[in-house]
Amino acid sequence: MEFRRLVAALVATAGVIASAATLAVATPSGLNATTRRLHADAISGRYILETTFEPRINVGANPGSGEPCPRSTEFRAQGVPGGDLTVPFNQLSEGGLNCDGRGRIILLGPRALVAGTINPAFTQSLEIDERQVLEQLNNNELVQAVTANLDAENVRVGLYTDSTRTCQSGNQQRVVATFTLVVAARDVRSRTVGILGQTLNLPSGTLWLTFKPGGAAGLFAQNVCIYRRVDVARRFGQQDDGVCFPADATVERRDGAVVRLVDVAVGDEVRVAPGSGPAAWSPVYMFTHKLPGGAHTFVEMTTAAGAVLTATPSHLVYASGAQVPAGSVAVGDALEVIPPGTPAGEAVSSRVVAVRHVVRAGLVNPQTLHGDVVVNGVRASTWTTAVEPAVASGLLAPVRAAFRLAGVDASRGVLEGGWLHRLAWLLPGVASG
């Protein structure tokens, strides 16, 4: 009887998977309304080329000519929140080639971009010739059409400076000696920008755009490269071993006990929201990680209220009302703190006062029917940046249905660290929690 009920649940949820995939593709347009300043960790990472835009601008060289866009880029930015950021060339790779040289990438503070133009008051860190080139490159309909659609607080604009950079690996080498305007933007939702009778499609997420001049007077005559960040920086000192919490992170069970995540069992009801009613609790129906040991790198976020949330950099958390990777949380962002025993309706928005990378033992990620979980008294998601949450949710729909019908973990723990976990590429983003 139980077997027949499980089969029925799997059949009934087949349509849910297709619906979830459709929802993930049909992302609503518009920029996330939450203003969150870009900082070094927020934009550092690995980017994959999403699309190439060929501007039909009848000036200078032929449009679309010149060097093609590298398939990927990865960099590690340096700086302080609200100030200018720099990327030394030895912290940059393009197309898998490690770069070096005398120059740098400089990214101006968020208030440097005003109504699509560069505010000279925020360019003191540039040399005179760099400032002139940046203003000249930015004074273009294509760039203004893109940046005008983005919240200035979520955008940094800058350029590769005047030194030659050499990118090489083994016998492969590429030497680049031209100014390139760059735009970094985060919390972008997919949108279409109309420019000069053409359509430029911006994907969602954290984006990196490069605009290369190709003609006289710095006008654009080469393809615009549009990249999307896929994870936090790994090559330059960070590691992301999974999308989880450490084993000693705690949750509150419905019986009032505060327990370590590694000690939680399938079927346990844990806190997912403030209050004491049914909506405050949700059962764990499976684990996509449950490894008690091993040293792993996490982001530790400390709030003014004293709550400390620790998660791997690619785990989705709630910061200032937006669902973002833990690796992009900055000092000044607000986390939702829900201490154990919180009475009905009570939750505290607490400012992040410190962010650092730490090494902790274990990787644990419970999946709740609700989709959220309150860890160490801070609200977080159970999902990852590896795939859209709607898609990941759809893939796990049969497991949820089986739990609702029969109260069993239909995955039988195969994603918790056993042989299927080691074949996680079969279910990208799901097996990684």
C-alpha positions in Angstrom: 0.0 0.0 0.0 2.8 2.4 0.9 4.5 1.6 -2.4 1.4 2.5 -4.4 1.0 5.8 -2.5 4.6 6.7 -3.3 4.1 5.9 -7.0 1.0 8.1 -7.1 2.9 10.9 -5.4 5.6 10.8 -8.0 3.2 10.8 -10.9 1.2 13.7 -9.3 4.2 15.9 -9.0 5.6 15.4 -12.5 3.8 18.6 -13.6 5.2 20.5 -10.7 8.7 20.1 -12.0 7.8 21.5 -15.4 5.9 24.4 -13.8 8.9 25.2 -11.6 11.3 25.2 -14.6 8.9 27.5 -16.5 8.7 29.9 -13.6 12.5 30.0 -13.3 12.8 31.0 -17.0 10.0 33.6 -16.8 11.8 35.9 -14.3 9.9 39.2 -13.9 11.7 42.2 -15.3 12.9 45.1 -13.1 15.7 45.8 -10.6 15.4 44.5 -7.0 14.1 47.5 -5.1 16.4 46.9 -2.2 19.4 49.2 -2.2 22.6 47.3 -1.2 25.9 48.9 -1.9 28.5 46.9 -3.8 31.7 46.0 -2.0 34.7 43.8 -2.7 33.1 40.4 -1.7 29.8 41.3 -3.4 31.4 41.4 -6.9 34.5 39.2 -6.5 34.0 35.8 -8.1 33.8 33.7 -11.2 31.8 35.0 -14.1 30.6 33.1 -17.2 29.9 34.8 -20.5 26.1 35.0 -20.9 25.7 36.9 -24.1 27.6 39.1 -26.5 26.0 42.4 -27.8 27.2 43.7 -31.2 26.4 47.4 -31.3 25.5 48.8 -34.7 27.2 52.2 -34.3 28.5 53.6 -37.5 31.7 55.2 -36.2 35.3 54.3 -36.1 36.1 50.7 -36.9 33.5 48.2 -38.1 31.1 47.2 -35.3 31.8 43.8 -33.8 35.4 43.7 -35.0 38.4 42.9 -32.8 39.1 40.4 -30.0 36.2 38.1 -29.1 34.9 38.1 -25.5 36.7 35.6 -23.3 34.3 32.8 -22.2 34.9 33.5 -18.5 36.5 35.9 -16.1 37.4 35.7 -12.5 38.8 38.3 -10.1 39.3 39.3 -6.5 38.5 43.0 -5.7 40.1 45.0 -2.9 38.8 48.0 -1.1 36.3 49.1 1.5 32.5 49.4 1.4 31.5 52.8 -0.1 35.0 53.5 -1.4 36.8 52.8 -4.6 37.7 49.2 -5.4 40.7 47.9 -7.3 41.6 44.6 -9.0 45.3 44.1 -9.4 46.0 42.2 -12.6 47.5 39.4 -10.7 44.1 38.9 -9.1 42.4 38.6 -12.5 42.0 35.8 -15.0 40.3 35.9 -18.4 39.2 32.9 -20.4 41.2 30.6 -18.0 44.4 32.6 -18.5 46.1 34.1 -15.4 46.8 37.8 -15.9 49.6 40.1 -14.8 51.0 43.6 -15.6 51.6 47.0 -14.2 48.0 48.2 -14.2 44.7 47.4 -12.5 41.0 47.6 -12.8 39.5 50.5 -10.8 35.8 50.6 -9.8 34.5 53.9 -8.5 32.2 54.2 -5.6 28.4 53.9 -6.1 27.8 57.6 -6.1 30.2 58.2 -8.9 27.5 57.4 -11.4 24.9 60.2 -11.6 22.1 60.2 -14.2 24.3 58.1 -16.5 27.3 60.4 -16.3 30.5 60.3 -14.2 30.5 62.7 -11.2 34.0 64.3 -11.2 33.8 64.6 -7.4 34.2 60.9 -7.1 37.1 60.3 -9.5 40.0 61.7 -7.4 41.6 58.2 -7.3 42.1 58.4 -11.1 44.9 59.9 -13.0 44.0 62.8 -15.3 44.2 60.8 -18.4 42.2 57.9 -16.8 39.5 60.3 -15.8 39.3 61.8 -19.3 39.1 58.3 -20.9 36.5 57.1 -18.4 34.3 60.2 -19.0 34.7 59.8 -22.7 33.8 56.2 -22.7 30.8 56.7 -20.4 29.5 59.5 -22.6 27.9 57.0 -25.0 24.3 56.1 -25.7 24.9 52.4 -25.3 26.5 52.7 -21.8 24.0 55.2 -20.6 21.1 53.0 -21.8 22.4 50.2 -19.7 23.4 52.1 -16.5 20.2 54.2 -16.6 18.2 51.0 -15.9 20.2 50.2 -12.8 20.1 51.7 -9.3 23.2 53.8 -8.8 23.8 52.2 -5.3 24.0 48.8 -7.0 26.4 49.7 -9.7 30.1 50.4 -9.9 31.6 51.8 -13.1 35.3 51.9 -13.9 38.0 50.8 -16.4 41.1 48.9 -17.0 44.0 51.3 -16.5 46.6 52.4 -19.0 49.1 49.6 -18.5 49.5 46.5 -20.7 48.2 43.4 -19.1 49.4 39.9 -20.1 47.2 36.9 -19.6 48.8 33.5 -20.1 48.7 29.8 -19.2 51.4 27.5 -20.6 52.0 28.4 -24.2 48.8 30.4 -24.5 49.2 34.2 -24.1 47.1 37.3 -24.8 48.4 40.8 -24.5 45.9 43.6 -24.1 46.9 47.3 -24.2 43.6 49.2 -24.5 41.3 51.0 -22.2 38.1 49.0 -21.4 35.1 50.4 -19.6 33.6 48.0 -17.1 30.3 48.0 -15.2 29.5 45.8 -12.2 25.9 45.5 -11.0 24.2 43.2 -8.5 20.6 42.4 -7.5 19.6 42.7 -11.2 16.6 40.9 -12.5 16.4 39.9 -16.1 15.3 42.9 -18.3 15.4 44.1 -21.9 17.1 47.4 -22.8 16.4 49.1 -26.1 19.3 51.0 -27.7 19.6 52.4 -31.1 16.9 50.2 -32.5 18.5 47.1 -31.0 17.6 44.9 -28.0 20.1 44.1 -25.3 19.1 41.4 -22.8 20.5 41.7 -19.3 20.3 38.4 -17.3 19.5 38.3 -13.6 22.1 38.2 -10.8 25.4 39.9 -10.4 26.7 41.1 -13.7 30.0 42.2 -15.2 30.0 44.1 -18.5 32.9 45.2 -20.5 32.8 47.9 -23.2 35.8 48.0 -25.5 36.6 51.1 -27.6 37.4 50.2 -31.2 37.5 53.5 -33.1 38.9 57.0 -32.9 37.9 59.2 -29.9 37.1 56.0 -27.8 33.8 55.3 -29.5 32.5 51.7 -29.3 33.1 49.4 -32.3 33.6 46.1 -30.6 31.2 43.6 -29.0 30.0 44.2 -25.4 30.7 41.2 -23.2 28.0 40.5 -20.6 28.9 38.1 -17.8 27.0 36.6 -14.9 28.6 35.6 -11.6 28.2 31.9 -11.0 30.0 31.5 -7.6 32.3 33.3 -5.2 36.0 33.6 -6.0 37.9 30.3 -5.4 41.2 30.7 -7.2 42.2 33.7 -5.1 41.9 32.4 -1.6 38.2 31.4 -1.0 36.8 27.9 -1.1 33.1 26.9 -1.4 32.8 23.2 -0.5 29.1 23.1 -0.6 26.0 25.1 0.1 25.3 24.4 3.8 25.7 25.3 7.4 28.4 24.0 9.8 27.5 20.9 11.9 27.4 22.8 15.2 24.9 25.5 13.9 21.7 25.3 15.9 17.9 25.3 15.2 14.9 25.4 17.5 12.6 22.4 17.4 8.9 22.8 18.0 9.3 21.1 21.4 11.4 24.1 22.5 14.7 22.3 22.4 17.7 24.1 20.7 19.7 21.4 18.9 22.7 21.2 16.6 21.8 20.7 12.9 23.7 17.5 12.7 21.4 16.1 15.4 18.2 17.0 13.6 16.3 14.1 12.1 13.9 13.8 9.2 10.4 14.6 10.5 11.6 17.1 13.1 9.6 20.3 13.0 12.0 23.3 13.2 11.5 27.1 13.3 11.1 28.8 10.0 9.3 32.1 11.1 8.5 34.0 14.3 5.6 33.1 16.5 4.2 30.0 18.1 1.5 29.0 15.6 1.6 26.4 12.9 3.2 28.8 10.4 6.2 29.2 12.6 7.3 25.6 12.2 8.0 23.2 9.3 9.1 19.6 9.2 12.5 18.5 7.7 11.7 16.1 4.9 15.3 15.3 3.8 18.9 16.5 4.0 20.9 17.5 0.9 24.1 17.5 3.1 24.7 15.9 6.5 28.4 15.5 7.0 29.5 15.9 10.6 33.2 16.2 9.9 35.8 17.8 7.6 37.1 21.4 7.6 35.1 23.8 5.3 35.1 27.5 4.6 32.1 29.6 5.6 31.0 33.2 5.8 30.4 34.3 9.3 27.9 37.3 9.6 27.6 39.0 13.0 24.7 41.3 13.7 24.3 44.2 16.2 21.8 42.1 18.1 24.6 39.5 18.7 23.2 36.8 16.4 25.8 35.1 14.3 24.8 33.3 11.1 27.5 31.0 9.5 26.9 29.6 6.0 28.9 28.6 2.9 29.3 31.6 0.5 26.8 30.3 -2.1 24.0 29.6 0.4 21.1 31.9 0.0 20.3 34.1 3.0 18.0 37.1 3.5 19.8 40.4 3.7 17.9 43.7 3.7 14.8 42.0 2.4 16.6 40.3 -0.6 17.5 36.7 -1.0 21.3 36.8 -1.8 24.3 34.5 -1.5 26.0 34.7 1.9 29.2 35.6 0.2 27.7 38.9 -0.9 26.4 40.1 2.5 28.1 43.3 3.5 28.5 45.3 6.7 25.4 47.5 7.0 23.1 44.9 5.5 20.2 43.8 7.8 19.5 40.2 8.7 16.2 39.0 10.2 16.9 37.8 13.7 14.3 35.4 15.3 15.7 34.2 18.7 14.6 30.9 20.1 11.3 31.2 22.0 10.3 34.3 20.0 6.7 35.2 20.8 4.1 35.7 18.1 4.9 38.5 15.6 8.2 39.4 17.0 11.3 39.6 14.8 14.2 42.0 14.8 15.9 43.5 11.7 19.5 43.7 12.9 22.4 45.4 11.0 25.4 43.3 10.1 28.5 44.7 12.0 31.1 42.2 10.9 31.7 39.7 8.0 34.6 37.3 7.9 35.6 33.9 6.4 36.0 31.1 8.9 36.8 27.4 8.9 34.3 25.1 10.6 33.6 21.4 10.8 30.8 19.7 8.9 28.3 20.4 6.2 24.6 20.2 7.0 21.6 21.4 5.0 18.1 20.4 6.0 15.3 20.8 3.5 12.0 22.0 5.1 8.6 21.9 3.4 8.5 25.7 4.0 11.7 26.4 2.1 13.3 28.5 4.9 15.0 27.6 8.2 16.0 29.8 11.2 19.6 28.9 12.0 21.4 30.4 15.0 18.3 32.6 15.4 18.6 34.1 11.9 16.3 33.5 9.0 17.9 31.8 5.9 16.8 29.9 2.9 17.4 26.2 2.3 18.4 26.9 -1.4 21.6 27.6 -3.3 22.8 29.9 -6.1 23.8 26.8 -8.2 20.3 26.7 -9.8 17.2 28.9 -9.5 15.3 27.9 -6.3 12.1 27.3 -8.4 14.0 24.6 -10.4 15.6 23.0 -7.4 12.2 23.0 -5.6 10.7 21.3 -8.7 13.4 18.6 -8.7 12.7 17.8 -5.1 8.9 17.9 -5.5 8.5 14.1 -5.6 10.4 13.8 -2.3 8.2 16.4 -0.7 5.1 14.6 -2.0 6.3 11.3 -0.6 6.9 12.8 2.8 3.5 14.5 2.9 1.7 11.2 1.9 3.7 8.6 3.8 6.0 10.6 6.2 9.1 9.0 4.7 12.3 10.4 3.2 12.0 9.1 -0.4 15.6 10.0 -1.1 16.7 7.5 1.6 19.6 9.7 2.5 21.5 9.2 -0.7 22.3 13.0 -0.9 23.6 13.3 2.6 27.2 12.3 1.8 27.1 8.8 0.3 27.8 7.6 -3.2 25.2 9.7 -4.9 26.5 12.9 -3.2 29.8 12.2 -4.8 28.1 12.1 -8.2 26.5 15.5 -7.5 27.0 16.6 -11.1 23.9 14.5 -11.9 21.8 16.9 -9.9 23.6 20.2 -10.1 22.6 22.6 -7.4 20.3 20.1 -5.7 22.9 17.7 -4.3 24.9 20.8 -3.2 22.0 21.9 -1.1 
